[in-house]
Amino acid sequence: MGEAFIALAVMGVVFFILYKLKILKFNSVTGYYKKSSNGVSATYKKLNGFEQFSFLLKKEQSYDLHYDMKVEAGVMKLIMRDKGKRVIFEEAMDSDGGDVFTFTTVKRLHRVEIEGEQAKGKCNFHLKERPL
């Protein structure tokens, strides 16, 4: 009985340390999104964590990432990664804004993440292939 208690206490301390170091995260998402083949429109009442969306793109092709974020509270971050988890683009906002980012693909699979810290707002983005 005593050994079980010690093991449970040690596991609790380890989880607490991992949580404080932000290695272990708990997602809390209240909202909805609409995903198409080339973009996402998302509205969040509460975003504390992240959501990710995957897209298959053509290799060695240039694309424009058009994004528009309306942040009512907290901080929202838009992150784009390739299949190898390399960050291609990252933008954090605590107010309204938008822009266009141009990139060239190396691999086909790409992931866009919307991350928030006590955030409330909207995020819209779409990918558009650039002509050669």
Backbone as ProteinMPNN parsed JSONL, in Angstrom:
{"seq_chain_A": "MGEAFIALAVMGVVFFILYKLKILKFNSVTGYYKKSSNGVSATYKKLNGFEQFSFLLKKEQSYDLHYDMKVEAGVMKLIMRDKGKRVIFEEAMDSDGGDVFTFTTVKRLHRVEIEGEQAKGKCNFHLKERPL", "coords_chain_A": {"N_chain_A": [[0.822, -1.202, 0.0], [1.921, 1.267, 0.821], [3.994, 1.522, -1.048], [2.582, 1.809, -3.44], [1.339, 4.263, -3.009], [3.574, 5.97, -2.92], [4.572, 5.629, -5.525], [2.423, 6.689, -6.993], [2.474, 9.334, -6.049], [4.992, 10.171, -7.01], [4.537, 9.984, -9.775], [2.578, 11.957, -10.001], [4.041, 14.27, -9.322], [5.892, 14.29, -11.441], [4.161, 14.658, -13.681], [3.174, 17.203, -12.99], [5.515, 18.791, -13.126], [6.178, 18.481, -15.857], [3.921, 19.719, -16.96], [4.194, 22.368, -15.989], [6.561, 23.081, -17.267], [5.625, 23.305, -19.776], [5.693, 21.155, -21.491], [3.883, 19.162, -21.396], [0.636, 19.548, -22.412], [-2.734, 20.622, -22.03], [-5.577, 20.676, -23.962], [-8.172, 23.013, -24.461], [-10.867, 23.681, -26.119], [-13.393, 25.637, -27.412], [-15.593, 26.108, -29.835], [-16.055, 26.372, -33.417], [-15.341, 25.132, -36.74], [-14.898, 25.389, -40.309], [-13.75, 23.463, -42.835], [-12.185, 23.458, -45.976], [-10.902, 22.189, -49.115], [-8.711, 23.784, -49.499], [-8.459, 25.575, -47.38], [-9.43, 27.117, -44.186], [-12.028, 28.203, -42.049], [-12.475, 29.48, -38.964], [-14.028, 29.872, -35.781], [-13.743, 30.858, -32.455], [-14.868, 30.597, -29.154], [-13.484, 30.034, -26.928], [-10.139, 29.336, -26.837], [-7.676, 27.483, -25.761], [-4.95, 26.122, -26.192], [-4.409, 24.104, -29.052], [-5.407, 23.642, -32.506], [-5.107, 21.589, -35.37], [-4.687, 21.432, -38.927], [-4.481, 19.537, -41.85], [-2.994, 19.565, -45.129], [-2.71, 18.537, -48.511], [-0.36, 19.363, -50.838], [1.089, 20.385, -53.994], [4.325, 19.211, -54.95], [7.312, 21.208, -54.975], [6.138, 23.658, -55.717], [4.941, 27.007, -55.79], [3.074, 28.739, -53.336], [0.522, 30.89, -51.995], [-0.263, 31.913, -48.773], [-3.037, 33.148, -47.545], [-4.203, 35.007, -44.892], [-6.392, 35.964, -42.204], [-7.01, 37.352, -39.155], [-9.077, 37.87, -36.374], [-8.891, 38.977, -33.3], [-10.353, 38.878, -30.209], [-9.823, 38.501, -27.537], [-6.983, 37.568, -25.549], [-4.201, 35.763, -27.041], [-3.601, 34.746, -30.327], [-2.111, 32.354, -32.461], [-0.793, 31.585, -35.629], [0.544, 28.888, -37.268], [2.565, 27.347, -39.676], [3.63, 24.243, -40.868], [5.87, 21.861, -42.41], [5.918, 18.41, -43.551], [8.017, 17.318, -42.098], [7.873, 18.662, -39.707], [9.107, 21.107, -39.707], [9.121, 24.556, -39.17], [7.524, 26.729, -41.285], [6.188, 29.101, -41.408], [5.177, 31.539, -39.02], [3.016, 33.377, -37.019], [2.022, 35.541, -34.513], [-0.713, 37.055, -32.868], [-2.343, 39.64, -31.042], [-4.288, 41.344, -31.614], [-6.502, 42.526, -34.246], [-5.741, 41.52, -37.627], [-4.059, 40.746, -40.735], [-2.553, 39.155, -43.628], [-0.437, 38.185, -46.413], [1.468, 35.355, -47.114], [4.137, 34.001, -48.898], [5.375, 30.919, -50.111], [7.453, 28.116, -51.045], [6.902, 24.755, -51.756], [8.446, 21.745, -50.509], [7.892, 19.19, -49.755], [4.861, 17.194, -49.951], [2.854, 17.023, -47.919], [1.476, 19.275, -45.644], [0.952, 21.184, -42.651], [-1.246, 23.264, -40.897], [-1.498, 25.115, -37.991], [-3.604, 26.4, -35.472], [-3.139, 28.198, -32.691], [-3.794, 29.033, -29.313], [-3.824, 31.173, -26.421], [-5.778, 31.437, -23.878], [-7.61, 32.557, -25.705], [-9.961, 34.317, -27.799], [-11.828, 34.602, -30.699], [-11.632, 34.944, -34.325], [-10.342, 33.078, -37.088], [-9.297, 32.969, -40.331], [-8.063, 31.332, -43.158], [-6.567, 30.634, -46.329], [-5.094, 28.649, -48.917], [-3.455, 29.392, -51.895], [-2.538, 28.485, -55.093], [0.31, 29.593, -56.838], [0.768, 30.921, -60.102], [3.068, 29.576, -62.513]], "CA_chain_A": [[0.0, 0.0, 0.0], [2.808, 2.421, 0.886], [4.732, 1.623, -2.313], [1.647, 2.322, -4.444], [1.173, 5.686, -2.737], [4.819, 6.654, -3.327], [4.61, 5.613, -6.989], [1.414, 7.64, -7.447], [2.967, 10.677, -5.731], [6.083, 10.469, -7.939], [3.926, 10.249, -11.081], [1.922, 13.262, -9.909], [5.083, 15.302, -9.366], [6.432, 14.306, -12.8], [3.163, 15.315, -14.53], [3.137, 18.614, -12.632], [6.72, 19.422, -13.673], [6.02, 18.527, -17.319], [2.903, 20.727, -17.251], [4.765, 23.685, -15.729], [7.567, 23.345, -18.301], [4.85, 23.371, -21.02], [5.951, 19.977, -22.313], [2.589, 18.498, -21.381], [-0.392, 20.58, -22.542], [-4.121, 20.191, -22.079], [-6.337, 21.532, -24.869], [-9.534, 23.383, -24.13], [-11.322, 24.388, -27.317], [-14.826, 25.817, -27.573], [-15.819, 26.835, -31.075], [-16.323, 25.532, -34.574], [-14.598, 25.483, -37.937], [-15.316, 24.829, -41.59], [-12.535, 23.192, -43.601], [-12.325, 23.124, -47.39], [-9.685, 21.545, -49.617], [-7.577, 24.706, -49.504], [-8.482, 26.572, -46.323], [-10.224, 26.922, -42.978], [-12.659, 29.346, -41.407], [-12.694, 29.018, -37.592], [-14.471, 30.824, -34.771], [-13.504, 30.294, -31.132], [-15.29, 31.301, -27.941], [-12.347, 29.834, -26.033], [-9.075, 28.507, -27.404], [-6.532, 27.373, -24.872], [-4.322, 24.938, -26.763], [-4.26, 24.268, -30.495], [-6.048, 22.75, -33.467], [-4.267, 21.495, -36.561], [-5.361, 21.076, -40.166], [-3.498, 19.048, -42.818], [-3.277, 19.823, -46.539], [-1.814, 17.952, -49.51], [-0.016, 20.354, -51.848], [1.996, 19.887, -55.028], [5.749, 19.385, -54.658], [8.08, 22.228, -55.683], [5.194, 24.633, -56.262], [4.785, 28.185, -54.939], [1.724, 28.983, -52.831], [0.27, 32.036, -51.132], [-1.117, 31.671, -47.616], [-3.785, 34.359, -47.206], [-4.793, 34.815, -43.572], [-7.059, 37.086, -41.567], [-7.327, 36.98, -37.775], [-9.764, 38.866, -35.553], [-8.665, 38.528, -31.927], [-11.137, 39.648, -29.243], [-9.168, 38.365, -26.229], [-5.852, 36.647, -25.541], [-3.239, 35.749, -28.144], [-3.754, 33.641, -31.273], [-0.921, 32.147, -33.267], [-0.956, 30.766, -36.828], [1.827, 28.246, -37.54], [2.547, 26.411, -40.791], [4.753, 23.304, -40.82], [5.888, 20.83, -43.445], [5.785, 17.052, -43.022], [9.085, 17.098, -41.129], [7.616, 19.545, -38.566], [9.885, 22.346, -39.83], [8.239, 25.723, -39.207], [7.647, 27.529, -42.506], [5.613, 30.413, -41.14], [4.595, 31.682, -37.688], [2.545, 34.739, -36.754], [1.231, 35.659, -33.285], [-1.457, 38.316, -32.846], [-3.24, 39.925, -29.931], [-5.292, 42.253, -32.154], [-6.907, 42.153, -35.602], [-4.736, 41.686, -38.671], [-4.001, 39.74, -41.791], [-1.487, 39.376, -44.593], [-0.198, 37.091, -47.345], [2.806, 34.784, -47.007], [4.452, 33.172, -50.058], [6.359, 29.89, -49.828], [7.599, 27.05, -52.039], [6.851, 23.463, -51.085], [9.478, 20.743, -50.73], [7.144, 17.946, -49.614], [3.441, 17.362, -50.252], [2.016, 17.181, -46.734], [1.715, 20.463, -44.822], [0.013, 21.308, -41.551], [-1.44, 24.605, -40.355], [-1.983, 25.041, -36.612], [-4.105, 27.606, -34.817], [-2.814, 28.024, -31.283], [-4.288, 30.147, -28.517], [-3.628, 31.248, -24.975], [-6.973, 32.129, -23.384], [-7.977, 33.378, -26.857], [-11.313, 34.355, -28.325], [-11.798, 35.321, -31.957], [-11.822, 34.236, -35.589], [-9.165, 32.904, -37.928], [-9.589, 32.47, -41.665], [-6.913, 31.277, -44.047], [-6.668, 29.732, -47.469], [-3.885, 28.478, -49.719], [-3.708, 29.625, -53.313], [-1.378, 28.127, -55.911], [0.801, 30.701, -57.67], [1.101, 30.471, -61.462], [4.512, 29.504, -62.804]], "C_chain_A": [[0.86, 1.257, 0.0], [3.583, 2.626, -0.394], [3.851, 2.187, -3.408], [1.44, 3.823, -4.267], [2.394, 6.484, -3.185], [4.906, 6.722, -4.846], [3.621, 6.621, -7.559], [1.864, 9.078, -7.196], [4.081, 11.09, -6.688], [5.52, 10.781, -9.327], [3.235, 11.601, -11.093], [2.918, 14.405, -10.002], [5.664, 15.424, -10.776], [5.458, 14.998, -13.755], [3.101, 16.811, -14.25], [4.33, 19.362, -13.218], [6.621, 19.542, -15.199], [4.99, 19.573, -17.741], [3.457, 22.135, -17.061], [5.829, 24.067, -16.762], [6.947, 23.436, -19.695], [5.243, 22.284, -22.007], [4.657, 19.187, -22.456], [1.528, 19.589, -21.405], [-1.764, 19.925, -22.573], [-4.881, 21.18, -22.946], [-7.731, 21.78, -24.327], [-10.025, 24.266, -25.27], [-12.84, 24.424, -27.325], [-15.024, 26.684, -28.802], [-16.118, 25.868, -32.198], [-15.47, 26.002, -35.744], [-15.222, 24.82, -39.15], [-14.05, 24.696, -42.427], [-12.904, 22.86, -45.033], [-11.016, 22.483, -47.845], [-8.474, 22.469, -49.572], [-7.613, 25.755, -48.395], [-9.395, 26.212, -45.175], [-10.792, 28.26, -42.541], [-13.052, 28.886, -40.01], [-13.105, 30.169, -36.688], [-14.351, 30.151, -33.407], [-14.083, 31.196, -30.049], [-14.198, 31.19, -26.898], [-11.368, 28.892, -26.713], [-7.886, 28.571, -26.457], [-5.847, 26.056, -25.234], [-4.155, 25.156, -28.259], [-5.157, 23.303, -31.248], [-5.162, 22.735, -34.696], [-5.072, 20.964, -37.739], [-4.295, 20.687, -41.19], [-3.969, 19.299, -44.241], [-2.252, 19.107, -47.4], [-1.612, 18.973, -50.616], [0.92, 19.725, -52.877], [3.441, 20.159, -54.622], [6.339, 20.474, -55.545], [7.184, 23.22, -56.421], [5.106, 25.795, -55.284], [3.315, 28.383, -54.587], [1.7, 30.283, -52.052], [-0.632, 31.57, -49.999], [-1.75, 33.01, -47.249], [-4.436, 34.117, -45.848], [-5.353, 36.115, -43.025], [-7.472, 36.632, -40.176], [-7.986, 38.157, -37.065], [-9.719, 38.355, -34.119], [-9.418, 39.456, -30.974], [-10.501, 39.599, -27.854], [-8.018, 37.381, -26.357], [-4.932, 36.817, -26.738], [-3.518, 34.525, -29.009], [-2.519, 33.583, -32.153], [-1.265, 31.234, -34.432], [0.422, 30.226, -37.192], [1.653, 27.287, -38.706], [3.806, 25.569, -40.741], [4.688, 22.378, -42.02], [5.812, 19.472, -42.768], [6.831, 16.757, -41.954], [8.997, 17.988, -39.909], [8.472, 20.804, -38.575], [8.904, 23.517, -39.953], [8.543, 26.544, -40.458], [7.212, 28.96, -42.238], [5.031, 30.412, -39.729], [4.238, 33.142, -37.457], [1.677, 34.718, -35.502], [0.567, 37.029, -33.263], [-2.282, 38.43, -31.579], [-4.275, 40.974, -30.319], [-5.603, 41.814, -33.591], [-5.775, 42.383, -36.601], [-4.802, 40.57, -39.682], [-2.909, 40.098, -42.774], [-1.44, 38.19, -45.547], [1.251, 36.653, -47.179], [3.013, 33.849, -48.189], [5.552, 32.178, -49.689], [6.375, 28.883, -50.971], [7.684, 25.718, -51.3], [8.06, 22.605, -51.447], [8.812, 19.367, -50.705], [5.667, 18.233, -49.863], [2.601, 17.693, -49.02], [2.445, 18.397, -45.926], [0.616, 20.565, -43.782], [-0.033, 22.769, -41.109], [-2.073, 24.445, -38.98], [-2.489, 26.405, -36.175], [-3.931, 27.359, -33.325], [-3.295, 29.245, -30.513], [-3.95, 30.019, -27.053], [-4.761, 32.105, -24.431], [-7.532, 33.054, -24.47], [-9.462, 33.253, -27.197], [-11.245, 35.139, -29.621], [-12.029, 34.424, -33.155], [-10.501, 34.151, -36.336], [-9.602, 32.289, -39.247], [-8.29, 32.433, -42.449], [-7.216, 30.356, -45.206], [-5.362, 29.755, -48.255], [-4.25, 28.626, -51.179], [-2.425, 29.343, -54.076], [-0.992, 29.314, -56.793], [1.118, 30.161, -59.075], [2.608, 30.5, -61.699], [4.969, 30.585, -63.732]], "O_chain_A": [[0.574, 2.207, -0.729], [3.817, 3.764, -0.802], [4.324, 2.971, -4.232], [1.374, 4.567, -5.246], [2.254, 7.559, -3.768], [5.274, 7.759, -5.398], [3.945, 7.335, -8.508], [1.656, 9.948, -8.043], [4.116, 12.237, -7.133], [5.965, 11.723, -9.982], [3.298, 12.318, -12.092], [2.667, 15.398, -10.685], [5.903, 16.532, -11.255], [5.874, 15.835, -14.555], [2.987, 17.607, -15.182], [4.166, 20.458, -13.753], [6.944, 20.588, -15.762], [5.163, 20.238, -18.762], [3.213, 23.009, -17.894], [5.979, 25.243, -17.093], [7.659, 23.622, -20.682], [5.137, 22.471, -23.219], [4.376, 18.618, -23.511], [1.508, 20.456, -20.532], [-1.928, 18.815, -23.078], [-4.838, 22.385, -22.7], [-8.383, 20.877, -23.804], [-9.655, 25.435, -25.376], [-13.498, 23.386, -27.253], [-14.662, 27.86, -28.805], [-16.399, 24.692, -31.966], [-14.947, 27.116, -35.744], [-15.961, 23.841, -39.046], [-13.363, 25.681, -42.696], [-13.822, 22.078, -45.282], [-10.12, 22.261, -47.031], [-7.335, 22.001, -49.601], [-6.869, 26.734, -48.459], [-10.045, 25.166, -45.17], [-10.143, 29.301, -42.644], [-13.883, 27.988, -39.876], [-12.603, 31.287, -36.808], [-14.799, 29.02, -33.222], [-13.826, 32.4, -30.024], [-13.992, 32.096, -26.091], [-11.729, 27.786, -27.115], [-7.19, 29.582, -26.37], [-6.135, 25.012, -24.649], [-3.804, 26.253, -28.695], [-5.605, 22.29, -30.711], [-4.538, 23.742, -35.032], [-5.998, 20.169, -37.582], [-3.32, 21.415, -41.38], [-5.164, 19.257, -44.535], [-1.067, 19.071, -47.067], [-2.571, 19.402, -51.257], [1.474, 18.651, -52.644], [3.748, 21.194, -54.03], [5.937, 20.651, -56.695], [7.428, 23.574, -57.574], [5.186, 25.59, -54.073], [2.431, 28.217, -55.428], [2.718, 30.724, -51.518], [-1.645, 30.911, -50.233], [-1.085, 33.894, -46.71], [-5.145, 33.126, -45.672], [-4.871, 37.205, -43.331], [-8.196, 35.648, -40.027], [-7.514, 39.291, -37.145], [-10.427, 37.411, -33.767], [-9.161, 40.659, -30.93], [-10.625, 40.549, -27.082], [-8.067, 36.464, -27.178], [-4.89, 37.875, -27.365], [-3.654, 33.411, -28.503], [-1.956, 34.607, -32.54], [-1.948, 30.226, -34.253], [1.36, 30.995, -37.402], [0.706, 26.501, -38.731], [4.911, 26.092, -40.592], [3.619, 22.131, -42.579], [5.657, 19.389, -41.55], [6.557, 16.022, -41.005], [9.956, 18.067, -39.141], [8.557, 21.5, -37.563], [7.968, 23.466, -40.751], [9.671, 26.995, -40.662], [7.789, 29.909, -42.768], [4.459, 29.415, -39.289], [5.058, 34.034, -37.674], [0.705, 33.966, -35.433], [1.19, 38.038, -33.593], [-2.849, 37.447, -31.1], [-5.044, 41.44, -29.479], [-5.029, 40.844, -34.085], [-4.967, 43.299, -36.453], [-5.511, 39.58, -39.503], [-2.394, 41.216, -42.758], [-2.292, 37.303, -45.496], [2.154, 37.488, -47.111], [2.167, 32.996, -48.461], [6.534, 32.538, -49.04], [5.435, 28.807, -51.763], [8.442, 25.574, -50.341], [8.621, 22.72, -52.537], [9.123, 18.496, -51.518], [5.269, 19.393, -49.972], [1.727, 18.558, -49.082], [3.613, 18.541, -45.567], [-0.503, 20.098, -43.993], [1.0, 23.422, -40.964], [-3.062, 23.73, -38.822], [-1.88, 27.433, -36.47], [-4.507, 26.425, -32.768], [-3.212, 30.368, -31.011], [-3.809, 28.921, -26.515], [-4.72, 33.333, -24.506], [-7.887, 34.199, -24.19], [-10.112, 32.243, -26.925], [-10.668, 36.226, -29.654], [-12.541, 33.311, -33.038], [-9.653, 35.037, -36.23], [-10.205, 31.216, -39.273], [-7.507, 33.383, -42.415], [-8.01, 29.422, -45.091], [-4.63, 30.745, -48.253], [-5.236, 28.055, -51.645], [-1.364, 29.881, -53.758], [-1.844, 29.952, -57.411], [1.671, 29.07, -59.213], [3.322, 31.342, -61.154], [6.152, 30.653, -64.066]]}, "name": "protein", "num_of_chains": 1, "seq": "MGEAFIALAVMGVVFFILYKLKILKFNSVTGYYKKSSNGVSATYKKLNGFEQFSFLLKKEQSYDLHYDMKVEAGVMKLIMRDKGKRVIFEEAMDSDGGDVFTFTTVKRLHRVEIEGEQAKGKCNFHLKERPL"}
